[in-house]
């Protein structure tokens, strides 16, 4: 009886894993080979969904839009978060206040933040354009111009999430031994040299964590374009997750949606693997 106790203790987790992880994943893989609209029975279609994927121009445009978002969002988030963490790592007054202020947007609902920024970036009544008009400057179509709409969303997403990465970087900075900086000061090292040759190598694990989390979060882009632009204008802000969502719950192409999701998960895994190898080589 005693030998069975460990199995009983882990059985709740195993049951949870089987019901909410293993079964959904297995069902999704099976679904990629079928056509299903939820109502009618599934129809086996073989590799038709995969063939459709590689010829779906709108899906590849959504992938391109997502990558364009990441190319702005990740570097901007890392630079801003690391700069703010360096600022908070100094002996300044109101340090606790600034930490809370920077982290506050993270805990606010993404829908609320998106609506606030929608009011901020609106063309006719947006606060930014009102300020430009007051200065006799032309208004900017932040969310209506295909060339800049995704970059405006990237700016908003960075503001929303940067507080989390500030805390992560701050923890990493506080683990760097002070003796290294003292030795560098005795050698006459500049602030940049200390940052480049001491700080960056020492916080390499934190940098990798931030890059991976930012990448996964960026690939999951959905709420911001869904509320602010609905994927427009001209599908310029249509993210991959939004396209998968539309295929599933707007067009009821459940099999094709599962195929897109499966392929998209493999893409994220590949990008993260490349990032890991690159960060390790750089350090």
N, C-alpha and C positions, 0 to 999 in steps of 0.2 A: 504493500500500500504506500509506504514512504517513497518508493521509487517512482510512483506515479504523480507525486505532488508537483514536481517541476513542470510536468506536462499540463497539469490542470492550471498552474499559474500562468503559463504562456498561452493557453488556449484562447483567452479573450482576444489577445492581439492577433493570433493566427486566424481566428474567425473574422476579425475586422479586416485583416489583410486579404483574406480570400474573397470576402463579399465586396469590399470597396476598392480594392487595388487589382488583384489577380483577375477576377472575373470581368471587370470593365475593360481591362487591357486586352484580355483574350477575345472578348466579344467585339471590341473595336477592330482587332486584326481580322477576325472572321467577316466583319461587316464590310471591310474594304473590297471583298470579292463578291459583294451582293448589291443589288439595288433595292432600296426600301424607303417608303414614305411614311412610316409609323403605322398607317392605317391598314394597308394591304400587306399580304405576306411577302417575305423577302424572296427575291429572285436572284439566282446565281448568274453572275455576268463575267466571271473569270477575271481577266486582267483589264477589262474595259475601263474601269475607274482610273487605273494607272496610266493607260494610254490617253485618256481624257485630260489627266493632270498635266502631262508634258506638252499638250497642245492648247492648254487654257491660258490665253494671253492675259486675261484679267488677274488670274492667280499670280502669274509671274510679275505683273505690275505691282500687285500687293506686296510681294516679296521685295521688289525693288524699293517700294515706298518705305517698308520696314527697315531695310538696310540703310536707306538714306537718313531715316530717323536716328538709327543707332550711331552712324558716323558723326552726328552732331551731339547727340545726347550723352554718349559714354565719355568722350574726351572732356566735354564741358563739365559733366558731373564730377569727374575725377579731379580736374583742376580746381574747380570751385570748392569741392569738399575738402581737398587737401589744404588749400589756402585758408579756409575757415578753421580747420583743425589746428593748423600752425598758429593762427591768431589766438585760438582758445587755449593753446598749450603754453602761452606766455602768462606771466603774472599780471593780470589786468583786473580792474574793478568790475564788479557785476558779472563775473565769469559764469555763475550759476544761472543768471538771467539770460545771458546770451545762449547758453546751451539749451535752455528750455525754448527760447524764441526760435532757434534754428530747427529744433526738432518738432515744433508745433504743427507745421503743415503735414508732417508724416502721419500724424494720428487723426487728421481731419479727413472726412469722407472724400474719396476721389470724385464723386459726383458733385459734391458741394464746391470743391476747388475748381473743377472744370467749369461749372456755371459761373463762378466768380471771374475766372479768366475770360470766359465768353463775353461777359459784360465789360471787361477791361479792354478786350481787343476788338470789340464790335466796330463796324465801319462807320455807321451813322451816329450812334450814341455811346460808343466806347470811350472810356476815360482817356486812353492814350490819344485817340484822334481828337478829342475835345481839346486836349492840351496842345496838340499840333495846330489846330485851328486857331486857338488863342494866340499862338506865336506867328500867325499868318503863314503857316506851312501847310502843304497839301496833306490830305488824309491818306493813310496807308491801308490797303485792303489786306490786313493781316491774315484773315481767314478766308478771304474770297479770291485771292490770287494764287493760282496753282504753283507758282515758283517759290512762294514763301510760306504757304500755309503749314506745311509739315515742319518747317523750322520754328515757326511760332509755337506749335504744339510741343516740339522738343524743348523749347525754353520753359514752357509751363511745366512739363514733366520733370525737368531738372529742379525747378523751384520746389515742386511738390516732394521730391524724394531725397534731395541733397542732405537733409538733416540726419537721416539714418547713416549715411556714409561719412558724415562729419564725425559722428560718435565712433564709428569703426576706426577711422583714421586717428582720432584722438587717443583711443586705446592703444593703437599700434605705436604712436609717437611716445607715449608714456612708458613703453617697455624698452625704449632705447637707453642703454646705460649712459648716465651723465659723464662718466669718466672718459668716454670717447670724445665728447665735445671739449672737455677740459684739455685733453692731450692735443687735440687739433688746434685749440687756442694757443697753446704753448709753441706750436710749430708755425703759428702765424697764418693759419688757414682762414680764408674768407667765408662769409656766410653762405655763398653759393657752393663753395667747395665742401663745406660741412654737410650741406643739404644733399649734394650730388653723391658724395663718397661715403657718407655715414648714414644719413636719414633714409634715403631711398633703398639702399641694400637691406637695411635692417627692417624696413616695413614691407619688404617684398611679398610676404604671405598675405598681408592686409590688402596690398594693391591687387593681388590676384583674386582675392575674395570679392573685392569691390567690382572688379572687371566682370567676374562671372555673374554676380548678382545683378549688376547693371545690364548685362547682356540678356539674361533670362527675363528680367523685368521689361526691358525694351522690346524683346520679341513678343511679350504678352500685351503689347499696346492694344487697347480696345476702348476703354471708357472715354478717353480724351477725344479721339476723332469721332467716335459714335455720337457723342453729345454735341461737340462743337461744330462739326462739319458734316456728319453723317457720311463720311468717306469722300466728300467733294472738296473743292470743285474739280470736276472732270476726273474723279477717282484719284486725285493726287494725294489724298490722305487716307486712302483705303488701306488699312493694315491687313496683314495675313490672318490674324485672329478674327478680325471683323468679317473678312471674306468667308472664312470657315464657318463662322456663326450664321451668316446669311444663307449659306448653302444648306445648313442644317435646319434652321428655325424660321427662315423666310421662304425658301424654296422646297423644303422637306426632302432634300437629296441626302439622306442620312448616310448611305454607303459612300457617296463621293466625299461628303464632309469628313467621314472617318479616314478616308484615304489621304485627304489633304492634311488632316491632323497628324497622322502617322508619319507622313513625309516631313512635315514641319518639325516634329520632334527630333527626327534624325538630323535635320539641318541644324537645329540648335545644338545638339550633341557634337556635331562636327565642328561648329564654330567655337564652342567652348574648348574642345580639344586643341584646336589650333592656337587659341589664345594662351592656353596653359603652356604649350611648347614654346611660344614666342616669349612669354614673360620669363620662363626659366632660362632661355638662352640669353636674354638681355641682362640677367643678373647672375 
